[in-house]
């Protein structure tokens, strides 16, 4: 693909774009560890994205997107919407590049994530998660200011940026085992990480995992069309994965790869957090532990070279302490 086509906002995410994103990320950040973990006698590999500078993989998409903005776009700033991890990824990239950032966050976003976003000089606007429209708020701000909207998953740059994690883990698997990953079990909200990893690993079986009651990607993949979250979804501690409707971009990639979806319970998520802490010495937030939770619960049949994403570690200390102590 040409440089011009890779900068076309109307393009589809591509493996070439993911490779380009991986080069950009490698120039500024070290690779996150790929750690072995034994589960019921089988070895799996855990991609520790919780160790990123912002505590989540979202730094990848934010950097890839904002570094491709021209000077005129940068001068008008960016606006994004997120419960916390994408917010921090965009805010981190914006501060490093000298771009003004407005982040729309739900009123019930974890205090730690909201404070971390504010600490990176982003302006925060809150909204009601279930009754407000973050997309409309962002659109109104963009119309008034000319700011560029940076979606958390419905954007080719964001998907390719998250795909840099897939590029990275593939290279790590080859170096460690001599073989490519044949299965990737990914935490899923809007599907940016899962679809990006699918682009980067065209031969791997892709499995997505969501919280119970918020498993719209799984239902969409089964139905063959996008199915939104049902009305009045249940409370979940997985704040990072509360996406009411997935995007055509992520759904298209995952459906064409015959990806499968599973959901996990709150108890299964908490167990996975305790295992990650005790076996890997990692702090993993609830949304970042759902993929491991599905494996530990026996919901996914593990293959020989399986990789599980530990996608984030931004959890309020009191919640983490309660879970680890229980």
Secondary structure by P-SEA (a helix, b strand, c coil): ccccccccccccccaaaaaaaaaaaaaccccccbbbbbcccbbbbbbccccccccccaaaaaaaaaaaccaaaaabbbbbccccaaaaaaaaaaaaabbbbbbbbcccccaaaaaaaaaabbbbbbcccccccaaaaaaaaaaaccbbbbbccccaaaaaaaaaaaaaaaaaaaaaccccccbbbbbbccaaaaaaaaaacccbbbbbbbccccaaaaaaaaaccccccccccccccccccccccccaaaaaaaaaabbbbbbbcaaaaaaaaaaaaaaccccccccccaaaaaaaacccccccbbbbbcccccccaaaaaaaaac
